[in-house]
């Protein structure tokens, strides 16, 4: 398993950043390689990704979620990974969004890409695109404020 931690400061209130992050079906608008996400129920999602020309599908489970604080998940199938996104209010209209992930690359190309920092660069880019996405909108596209205990 390989660990990744990246952060970005966004110029929106913590509630706005958190609410947008709970809109998983909007991820293809700012996440590279994510083709589609379907929210199956309150804690289950189905992902379709395209990396290096290969399409992959997998399911993930939200393992913990607390409004304005964190969203944690683990994969149920496909590439083995887990992580947590945390939200920290820096100022009333500024929030730090931090992604911490553990990924187990599959196959030779993914292992080499991981060693070269490709995966970490992608996470960093996704957070920068999230920043642009939410700041340009100024408001979230929706929200799910439910709590999922660990």
C-alpha positions in Angstrom: 0.0 0.0 0.0 1.1 3.5 -0.8 0.1 6.5 1.2 -0.8 9.9 -0.2 -1.6 13.2 1.5 -2.5 16.4 -0.3 -4.3 19.5 0.7 -5.9 22.6 -0.9 -7.3 25.8 0.6 -10.6 26.8 -1.0 -12.2 30.2 -0.7 -15.6 29.1 0.4 -17.1 28.3 3.9 -16.5 24.8 5.3 -20.2 23.9 4.8 -20.1 24.8 1.1 -16.9 22.7 0.5 -18.3 19.8 2.5 -21.7 19.9 0.9 -20.1 19.8 -2.6 -17.9 16.9 -1.7 -20.9 14.9 -0.8 -22.2 15.2 -4.4 -20.2 12.2 -5.7 -22.0 12.3 -9.0 -20.3 15.7 -9.8 -16.8 14.2 -9.4 -16.3 13.7 -13.1 -16.4 17.5 -13.5 -13.1 17.9 -11.6 -11.5 14.4 -11.2 -9.2 13.3 -13.9 -10.0 9.8 -15.2 -13.4 9.6 -13.4 -16.0 8.9 -16.1 -19.1 8.3 -13.9 -20.1 7.8 -10.3 -23.5 6.5 -9.3 -24.7 6.9 -5.7 -26.4 3.6 -5.0 -27.6 4.5 -1.5 -26.5 6.6 1.5 -23.2 4.7 1.9 -22.5 2.9 -1.5 -21.2 4.2 -4.8 -20.3 2.7 -8.1 -17.4 4.2 -10.0 -16.3 4.0 -13.7 -12.8 5.2 -14.3 -10.5 5.4 -17.3 -6.8 5.3 -16.7 -4.2 4.8 -19.4 -6.9 3.8 -21.8 -8.2 1.1 -19.6 -11.7 1.3 -18.2 -12.3 0.0 -14.7 -15.4 -0.2 -12.6 -15.5 -0.7 -8.8 -17.8 -0.2 -5.8 -16.9 1.7 -2.7 -18.5 2.1 0.7 -18.6 5.3 2.8 -17.2 4.0 6.2 -17.6 7.3 8.1 -19.1 10.6 7.4 -19.7 13.6 9.7 -21.0 16.9 8.3 -18.4 19.7 7.8 -15.7 17.4 9.1 -14.9 14.2 7.1 -15.9 11.6 4.5 -14.1 8.3 4.7 -14.4 5.3 2.3 -12.9 2.0 1.2 -13.2 0.1 -2.0 -15.3 -3.1 -2.1 -14.0 -4.3 -5.4 -11.5 -3.4 -8.1 -8.3 -1.5 -7.1 -7.7 -1.8 -3.3 -7.8 1.7 -1.8 -9.2 3.6 1.2 -9.1 7.2 2.3 -10.5 10.1 4.1 -11.3 13.7 3.1 -11.2 16.2 6.0 -12.5 19.8 6.1 -11.0 22.4 8.4 -12.3 26.0 8.7 -9.4 28.4 8.4 -11.5 31.5 8.3 -15.3 32.0 7.9 -14.9 31.9 4.1 -11.7 29.7 3.7 -11.5 25.9 4.2 -8.6 23.5 4.0 -9.6 20.3 2.2 -7.2 17.4 2.9 -7.1 14.0 1.1 -5.4 11.1 2.8 -5.4 7.9 0.8 -3.9 4.4 0.9 -3.7 2.8 -2.6 -2.5 -0.7 -3.6 -1.5 -0.4 -7.2 -2.5 -3.2 -9.5 -0.1 -4.5 -12.1 3.3 -3.3 -13.4 2.2 0.0 -15.0 0.3 1.2 -11.9 3.2 0.2 -9.6 5.7 2.1 -11.8 3.3 5.1 -12.0 2.9 5.1 -8.2 6.6 5.0 -7.7 7.1 8.0 -10.1 4.5 10.0 -8.2 1.8 9.9 -10.9 -1.0 9.0 -8.5 0.0 11.7 -6.0 0.1 14.2 -8.8 -3.4 13.2 -9.9 -4.8 13.7 -6.4 -3.1 17.1 -6.2 -4.6 18.0 -9.6 -8.0 16.8 -8.6 -8.0 19.0 -5.5 -6.9 22.0 -7.5 -9.7 21.4 -10.0 -12.1 21.0 -7.0 -10.9 24.4 -5.8 -11.6 26.0 -9.2 -14.9 24.2 -9.5 -16.4 25.3 -6.1 -14.9 28.8 -6.2 -16.2 29.5 -9.7 -19.7 28.4 -8.6 -19.7 30.0 -5.2 -22.2 27.6 -4.0 -22.7 23.8 -3.9 -24.7 21.8 -6.4 -26.4 19.9 -3.5 -25.8 18.4 -0.1 -26.1 15.3 1.9 -25.9 16.1 5.6 -26.4 12.6 7.0 -24.0 11.2 9.6 -22.4 7.8 9.1 -20.7 6.6 12.3 -17.5 4.6 12.1 
